[in-house]
Amino acid sequence: MGSSCQKNGADEVLETLKHELKEEGLHKHVHITKTHCNHLCKQSPIVMVYPDGIWYEEMTPKLAKKLVQEHIRKGKPLKKHILRTIPY
Ligand code: FES
């Protein structure tokens, strides 16, 4: 949620994640934490999913919806959009 992420749509991504988690009935099982800049501004917005340790780049509301449905719901990360993996 640093300035570059926000400039590139982080607020909309966050709202989509919250909405989709609720729609999927997962909001009680997934905790969302906003961070400051993670120094990957050119690839922003960044979304990290832990404990999987997967960092996504250039997240959009459309991708955020897919992230919840595929990664969170089914355990299938969106491979094409992974920036890096840093296991917990
Ligand atoms: S503002 Fe998001 S990575 Fe820098």
Residues whose N, C-alpha, C, O or C-beta is under 5 A from the ligand:
A	BS01	FES	M1 G2 S3 S4 C5 C37 N38 H39 L40 C41 S44
